[in-house]
């Protein structure tokens, strides 16, 4: 498989993993890119088609990084909300536990 095909295939995998919010697959592809791209660059000068595929891969990677950052921020907000309301939820859970034991 030539470099252009490898780049396009990585782009397809990156796009699919990002669309599915498959964080494990994104991490795997990120690791693959980190090891593959320097080795590919060492093979010689990029052709115009390879440069285009590499630019597309970079853009997909930027978009995936933004999606991961947004998901992390959303998770942080959710955890903060849970922490803020922890006492109320605990009181509710205890109240329900006691209500369930009364007969």
ABEGO torsion letter per residue (X at the ends): XBAAAAAAAAAAAAAAAAAAGBAAAAAAAAAAAAAAAAAAAAAEBBBAAAAAAAAAAAAAAAAAAAAAAAAAAAAAAAAAAAAAAAAAAAAAAAAAAAAAABX
